[in-house]
Amino acid sequence: MAKKNDISIDIYHRIYRLAVRKVPAEQIAFTLNLPISVIKSIVEQFFPASKNLQPQQADTHEAEKNQPDQQSYLDIYILQRLRFTIIDLNGMVIEKHHIQLKEEVEKALNSNIKIVAILMKNVKKIDEIGLTIIISLYNDFINRGRYLAILDPSKEIEPFLEFKEIEKVIPVFGTEKAFEERALHIKNKNN
């Protein structure tokens, strides 16, 4: 079981970014596969109950502006719904984060998950490498008789996806309800 001393600085950064976005500690623990007690303890270090979050946030944003490399991030949340799973991508789906992205999507591929939506409403940037990994995951899912689609691409990445004509390769849906109806229809048809 992971302890606070065993956690890498990258994980501390992810926990901080998630906590700033007010993601519940339980969701952070599930996403990062860490005990909730460890997450709560770390979040308490970042944001003691007696201090206001706003000044710390302002300091962090100022530091990130001065160090452009640290602005690049990718947070991945796994959200389990009743009949399908959502891989929620937040940040930048770019070459710099390709190993992290590949590891997370391979977990989905190697699990028993049959229906997956890749939620991209909080993706700020995507490049060829990131898109290639998503297309590869899609092909692997299809070859195993599973269903995968892109859900709600952000306005920042829509022009790139349109230019790449991604809808000719991977289904793209604007809402979770439309995705669910189509995915379950296809699943039932295949059974």
N, C-alpha and C positions, 0 to 999 in steps of 0.2 A: 504494500500500500504506500502510495506516495506521501511524503511529508514535505512541509514547507522548505526544508533545507535541500531537498532533492529536485526542486523545480528550477528549470532553466530560466534565464533572464527573458528569453523570448516568450515563454508561457506567462511570466509576470506581466509583460507588455500586453499580451492578449487579454489577460484578466482585467488589466486596467482599462483598456479600450472598451471591453464589454461592460464593465461597471459604469464607465462614464456614459454609455448609451442606455444605462438603467436596465440592462438585461438582468433578470432575477438570478440570484446565486445558484438556485437549483438548475437552471438552464445552462449556466456557465459550467457547473460541475458535470452535467451530462455531456455537454459539447466537448469538454476537454478531458473527459474520463478521469476526473479527480474527485476525491471525497468532498462532500459539501462543507464539512467542518474546516477543511483546508482553505477552500474558496472563501468562506465567510471570514476566516481569520485574515487572509490576505486583503480582502476588500476593506476590512476594518482598519488595516494598516494604512491603506491609501486614503480612506475617507472616515476618519474618526467621527463618531456621532456628534461630538461637540463642535466640529469645524464645518464650515460651509463648503460645498463642492465647487462653487463658481470660481473662487480665486485659484484653486488648484487646476481647474480646467483651463483657465486663461494662461497660467504658467506653462502648461503642457503644450497648448496651441502655439505659444510664442517660441518655445524650444523647437517644436517641429518645423516651424517656418525657417528657423536658422539652420536646420539640418535636413535638407530635402530627401536624403536617402531614407530617413526614418518615417517620412510621410507615407511611403509605400507599405501597404499592409493587405493581408487577406485573412479574414476570419470566416470560418466555416461552421455552421450550426446544422445539426441533424434534428429535424422536427418530425416526430412520428405522429401521423394521423391515423384514423381508424383503419382505412383501407389502403393507404399509400404512405410514402415517406417523402419529405422535402429536404433537399440539400440546399440550404440557404447560404449563398455566397455574398460576402460583404467586403467591399474594398476593391482590390485590383487583381484581376485574373490575367496576370502577365508572367513573362518568362522568369522573373525574379522569384516568383512563388510557385513555379511549376512542380517542384518536388512535393511541397505541402499539398497542392491540389491533387496531384497524382495519387499520393498516399490515401487521401480522404475518399476519392472516388473509387479507388481499388477496394477499400473497405466495403463500400456499398455493393460493388460487383461481387465480392467474395461472400457476402451475406445471403440470407434467404429473401431479401427484398425483391419483390416482383414488379412493383410500380413506383417510379421515382420521378419527381419534378425537380428540376434545378432552378431554384428561385433566384432571379438576377435583378431584382428591383433596387438593390443597394450596391450594385457593381458600378464603380466609377470609371473603370477602364478595362479593356480587354485587348489582347494582342493575338497574333497568329498562334503562338505556342499554347496559350490558354484555350483558344478555340479548338485547336487540334486535340487537346486532351479531352475536351467535352465531346467532340465528334467520335473519338476513339471509344469513350465510355458508352456512347449511344450505340455504336456498332457492336460492341461486346454484349450489351444488354439485349439487343435484337437477336444476335446469334444464339443467345441462351433462352429465347422465347419470353423475354421480359419487355416491359414498356418504360420508356424514358422520354421526357420532353422538357423544353425550356419554358419557364413560367415568368411572365411579367418582366421582360428586359427593361432596364432603366433607359431614360432618354439619352444618357451619355453614351450608351453602347448600341442603341438602336441603329444609327446610321452605319456603323461597322457591320453589324449583323445583316442589315439589308444589302449592303455592298457585297458581302460574301454569300448572299442568297441562302442563308442558313435554313430558311423555311423549306427549301427543296431537299434538305438533308435531315433535319430534326424538326419535329412538330413544335410550334411555338404557340403558347396560350397567354391571353391577357389576364385571365382570372383563374383562381383555384377551382372554382365551381365548373368552369368549362373544361379544364384539364381533367378533373375527376370524372365528369360524365363521359368524356371521350375515352379515357384510360379504362374505365370499368366496362364500357361497351365493348372495347377491343378485347379485354381479358375474357369477358363472358363469351364472346364470339369464338375465341380460340379454345375454350374449354369444351 
